[in-house]
């Protein structure tokens, strides 16, 4: 369990952070809000988890089943795109809108039930601290001019890279 906590935590947190920092770099007003109100960072992180989910769960069918005319046989691999929960209008009104004041938000970034990620609390703490400390040190940041965002698909989605720029401290 400790090994799983360590490895999964590195991958999920790093990839979630890539989307979080892209979002912050594209939205200077959010940077200001979180810098001036660090108590809102937890809400920001949860909203980022909802909108920018990075985990697709892979399972194996235990029995034959037909869903919407498609036959899934026992032993077939199944990919459950968990990020879609955060984009479901039935669970989150106006799901494409980033709203850290959203009263209720539903997402499955860390799974649920018997499959709830053991590191979900640690991941939230790590990202809260990362954002808080970053914003203390970097006055404002932007995506580098000419940088092209390339998303990396897979079981854990992320960005292929992220180039940020910020003014010098004395500027």
ZIZIUR-V851161 format. One record per residue. RES is the residue in three letters. PHI is phi in degrees with one decimal (999 if undefined). Layout:
# ZIZIUR-V851161
RES | PHI
RES | PHI
This chain:
# ZIZIUR-V851161
UNK | 999
UNK | -64.2
UNK | -62.3
UNK | -61.2
UNK | -59.0
UNK | -67.4
UNK | -67.0
UNK | -64.4
UNK | -64.1
UNK | -63.5
UNK | -67.3
UNK | -66.2
UNK | -64.8
UNK | -62.6
UNK | -74.0
UNK | -62.6
UNK | -61.9
UNK | -62.3
UNK | -71.2
UNK | -62.5
UNK | -72.4
UNK | -63.6
UNK | -60.1
UNK | -63.2
UNK | -64.6
UNK | -83.9
UNK | -131.4
UNK | -57.0
UNK | -66.7
UNK | -69.1
UNK | -59.1
UNK | -63.4
UNK | -57.1
UNK | -72.0
UNK | -67.5
UNK | -79.3
UNK | -133.3
UNK | -59.8
UNK | -66.2
UNK | -87.7
UNK | -61.8
UNK | -60.4
UNK | -63.6
UNK | -60.3
UNK | -60.4
UNK | -64.1
UNK | -68.1
UNK | -65.1
UNK | -59.0
UNK | -65.6
UNK | -82.6
UNK | -117.0
UNK | -57.2
UNK | -118.5
UNK | -106.7
UNK | -110.0
UNK | -85.9
UNK | -110.2
UNK | -134.1
UNK | -121.9
UNK | -62.5
UNK | -89.2
UNK | -149.7
UNK | -68.3
UNK | -154.5
UNK | -114.4
UNK | -125.0
UNK | 51.2
UNK | 82.4
UNK | -105.1
UNK | -90.5
UNK | -112.5
UNK | -96.4
UNK | -53.0
UNK | 95.4
UNK | -67.6
UNK | -74.7
UNK | -129.3
UNK | -108.5
UNK | -100.9
UNK | -74.6
UNK | -57.5
UNK | -58.9
UNK | -65.7
UNK | -59.7
UNK | -67.8
UNK | -102.5
UNK | -82.3
UNK | -61.9
UNK | -71.1
UNK | -95.6
UNK | -139.0
UNK | -56.5
UNK | 51.8
UNK | -64.9
UNK | -82.1
UNK | -90.0
UNK | -82.1
UNK | -140.6
UNK | -74.8
UNK | -94.8
UNK | -54.2
UNK | -66.6
UNK | -135.5
UNK | -137.3
UNK | -122.7
UNK | -152.6
UNK | -126.6
UNK | -52.1
UNK | -105.9
UNK | 72.1
UNK | -174.4
UNK | 56.5
UNK | -65.3
UNK | -103.1
UNK | -64.4
UNK | -60.5
UNK | -63.8
UNK | -99.4
UNK | -61.0
UNK | -71.6
UNK | -61.1
UNK | -60.7
UNK | -62.9
UNK | -65.1
UNK | -59.0
UNK | -70.4
UNK | -60.2
UNK | -65.4
UNK | -57.1
UNK | -64.5
UNK | -60.0
UNK | -70.3
UNK | -60.7
UNK | -67.3
UNK | -70.2
UNK | -102.1
UNK | -108.7
UNK | -61.8
UNK | -165.0
UNK | -133.5
UNK | -142.1
UNK | -72.6
UNK | -58.4
UNK | -55.7
UNK | 83.3
UNK | -70.6
UNK | -106.6
UNK | -77.8
UNK | -123.5
UNK | -85.6
UNK | -105.6
UNK | -78.5
UNK | 142.0
UNK | -63.2
UNK | -117.1
UNK | -85.4
UNK | -166.9
UNK | -101.6
UNK | -69.0
UNK | -179.4
UNK | -154.5
UNK | -105.5
UNK | -111.8
UNK | -130.6
UNK | -151.2
UNK | -70.1
UNK | -64.1
UNK | -58.3
UNK | -89.8
UNK | -83.0
